[in-house]
Amino acid sequence: MNVTTEIHGAAATLTPHGDIDFQHLAQLRASVDRLPPAVTAVAWDLRDAPFIDVAGLHLLNTPGDPQRATSITNLHPQHRRLLTVACEVFPEADFDRYLHGPGAVRAA
């Protein structure tokens, strides 16, 4: 999997190219870990990630990460279904903020 990283001041956009699954979770986490400490906001651009399994939820809700605001953009219908189920199963995890946030724009 290739992950494109763009940094603009205190914000970074990470764009994974391929499926987000357990096989790629360590690589995706490493992409976040390589960000400079000055980055306080991370946006996951999912336009090129046609499929996400529960590993994607781990990226959005990992205890111990530096305090960074996390958002997602370009959600596909499958991403929305996964987040909807996650909201029902784990209501305390606050996954609904990704469904209704300003970055939850549907992919083209």
C-alpha positions as CSV (number, residue, x, y, z in Angstrom):
1,M,0.0,0.0,0.0
2,N,1.1,3.5,-0.8
3,V,0.2,6.4,1.5
4,T,0.6,10.0,0.2
5,T,1.3,12.5,3.0
6,E,0.8,16.2,2.6
7,I,1.8,18.5,5.5
8,H,0.6,22.1,5.6
9,G,1.7,23.8,8.8
10,A,0.0,22.0,11.8
11,A,-2.3,19.9,9.5
12,A,-1.5,16.7,7.6
13,T,-3.6,14.8,5.0
14,L,-2.9,11.1,4.6
15,T,-4.3,9.4,1.5
16,P,-4.0,5.6,1.5
17,H,-4.1,4.0,-1.9
18,G,-5.7,0.6,-1.5
19,D,-7.8,-1.3,1.0
20,I,-7.5,-0.4,4.6
21,D,-7.4,-3.8,6.4
22,F,-5.5,-5.6,9.2
23,Q,-2.7,-6.5,6.7
24,H,-1.9,-2.8,6.2
25,L,-2.7,-1.5,9.7
26,A,1.0,-1.3,10.9
27,Q,2.0,0.5,7.7
28,L,-0.8,3.0,8.2
29,R,0.0,3.6,11.8
30,A,3.7,4.1,10.9
31,S,2.6,6.9,8.5
32,V,1.0,8.7,11.4
33,D,3.9,8.0,13.7
34,R,6.3,9.6,11.2
35,L,4.4,12.9,11.3
36,P,6.3,15.7,13.0
37,P,5.2,16.6,16.6
38,A,4.0,20.0,15.3
39,V,1.2,18.3,13.4
40,T,-2.0,18.6,15.5
41,A,-4.6,17.7,12.9
42,V,-4.7,14.6,10.7
43,A,-7.2,14.2,7.9
44,W,-7.6,10.8,6.3
45,D,-8.6,11.2,2.6
46,L,-10.3,8.0,1.7
47,R,-10.9,8.6,-2.0
48,D,-8.5,5.9,-3.1
49,A,-9.5,3.4,-0.3
50,P,-12.4,1.4,-1.7
51,F,-12.7,-0.9,1.2
52,I,-12.2,-0.5,5.0
53,D,-12.5,-3.2,7.7
54,V,-12.3,-2.8,11.5
55,A,-8.6,-1.9,11.1
56,G,-9.8,1.5,9.9
57,L,-11.7,2.0,13.1
58,H,-8.5,1.3,15.0
59,L,-6.8,4.2,13.0
60,L,-9.5,6.6,14.1
61,N,-9.6,5.5,17.8
62,T,-6.2,4.5,19.0
63,P,-5.5,5.1,22.7
64,G,-2.0,6.6,23.4
65,D,-1.7,8.5,20.2
66,P,-0.6,12.1,20.5
67,Q,-3.5,14.5,21.0
68,R,-4.3,15.2,17.3
69,A,-7.7,16.1,15.9
70,T,-8.6,13.4,13.4
71,S,-11.0,13.7,10.5
72,I,-11.9,11.8,7.4
73,T,-12.9,12.9,3.9
74,N,-14.3,11.3,0.8
75,L,-16.3,8.6,2.4
76,H,-17.6,5.8,0.1
77,P,-20.9,4.0,0.9
78,Q,-19.0,1.0,2.4
79,H,-17.1,3.3,4.8
80,R,-20.4,4.8,5.9
81,R,-21.9,1.4,6.5
82,L,-18.9,0.4,8.7
83,L,-19.1,3.6,10.7
84,T,-22.9,3.2,11.1
85,V,-22.4,-0.3,12.5
86,A,-19.6,0.9,14.7
87,C,-21.8,3.7,16.1
88,E,-24.4,1.0,17.1
89,V,-21.9,-1.4,18.6
90,F,-19.6,1.1,20.2
91,P,-21.7,4.2,21.0
92,E,-19.2,5.4,23.6
93,A,-16.4,5.6,20.9
94,D,-18.1,8.6,19.2
95,F,-17.6,7.3,15.7
96,D,-20.7,9.3,14.6
97,R,-18.6,12.4,14.5
98,Y,-17.0,11.0,11.4
99,L,-20.4,10.5,9.7
100,H,-21.7,14.0,10.4
101,G,-18.6,16.1,10.5
102,P,-17.7,18.7,7.9
103,G,-15.2,16.4,6.3
104,A,-17.6,13.5,5.7
105,V,-18.1,14.5,2.1
106,R,-18.9,11.6,-0.2
107,A,-16.2,10.5,-2.6
108,A,-16.7,11.3,-6.3
